[in-house]
Amino acid sequence: MRTAYTIKWIPKEKLKSILPLAYILNRETVPMELLESRLAEMIPMGYKCIGVYDQKELIGICGVWVLNKLYVGKHVEPDNVIISPEYQGKGIGELMMQFLNDYAKEMNCETAEVNCYIKNERGKKFWESHGYVPLGYHLIKRLKDE
């Protein structure tokens, strides 16, 4: 059984390859065209993405932002993190987090910050097992609904 995976930055010109996994992550409720449009706007803002591959198949993604905020300083923010369901529980999340942590240190980040869906108990456990602690609430307001 093959257990060696390749982990690397997905080149900008191939970032659309993350969309099928992002679609699953968003519970298949955000249309693919909208995800593609949003991604196109995110890239010039500095969005990068780690990809984990089983040979040529993309099986895991971890979007990455490097930001600076008054309350945490320069930090790395993992975003849109998902592993294909059939590959979950095989240590791939560990590989991505090590890659992310190495990058954060390389970028001289002071902290890491993540947002996790309220109903994603498995995700919450994952982040807490990697040293993340709850600090506050992540709230959104839909402006188009007003």
ROTOR-362222 format. One record per residue (C-alpha): residue in one letter; x negated, y, z. Coordinates in steps of 0.02 Angstrom, whole numbers, plus 50000, padded with zeros to 5 digits. Last residue first. Layout:
BEGIN
AXYZ ...
REM end
This chain:
BEGIN
E515275218950178 D514905201250118 K513465206950007 L512515212050162 R512445194450235 K511705197050408 I510345185550471 L509755180850644 H508175171850701 Y508335170550889 G506905172251010 L505245165151066 P505435146351048 V503765137151061 Y502665130450921 G501305118450979 H501365105450841 S502585094150935 E503715109450949 W503725111150760 F504185092850733 K505515092850869 K506345108150789 G506275099550620 R507145084150687 E508455095050771 N508845104050608 K510535111250658 I509795128150707 Y508775129650548 C506925132550584 N505945148550569 V504065147650594 E502695158650667 A500825155650673 T499595165950774 E497995176250773 C497615174150589 N495815175950534 M496195170450353 E495035155350370 K495875151250535 A497595151750453 Y496935140950309 D496295127650429 N497965128050520 L498935125950357 F497865111150299 Q498055103150471 M499925106350466 M500095098850293 L499155082950340 E500185080950499 G501795082850398 I501185068750286 G501005056850433 K502125043250359 G503755047650449 Q504545055450295 Y504015048650125 E505725042250067 P506535058650122 S505365069250016 I504415080550136 I505025097950173 V504365114850228 N505195129950149 D504145142250249 P502555141350353 E502135158450424 V500315162950451 H499935177050569 K499115193950587 G499785202050744 V501125193750850 Y502245208050914 L501725221550790 K501885210650636 N500595205650507 L500985192950374 V500165178450283 W501535168550198 V501475150050160 G502675137850080 C502465119950137 I502905106450012 G502955087650011 I503155073349886 L502525080849723 E502225065649611 K500565065249516 Q499675052549629 D500685054049787 Y500545072749803 V500635085249944 G500855103349893 I500425119049989 C501335134449930 K500905152749911 Y502015168149928 G501075184649913 M502465196849871 P502155194049684 I502695175849710 M504285179649807 E505235187849663 A505025172749548 L505485161449693 R507125170749716 S507585168449533 E507145149949536 L508145147149695 L509615156249614 E509535145449458 M509435129649567 P511055134149655 V510935135949845 T512025122849930 E510985107249899 R510655105850086 N509395119950075 L507975107650101 I508615097049956 Y508555112149839 A506835116749905 L506255099149857 P506915101149679 L506205118949672 I504405115149717 S503885112149535 K504315130349499 L502645134349582 K501685127649433 E501045144149360 K500595150049534 P499455134949563 I500035122949699 W498755123449839 K498105106249883 I498485089949971 T498165073149888 Y498845057749973 A497965041950029 T499165028950098 R499345017149951 M500005000050000 
REM end
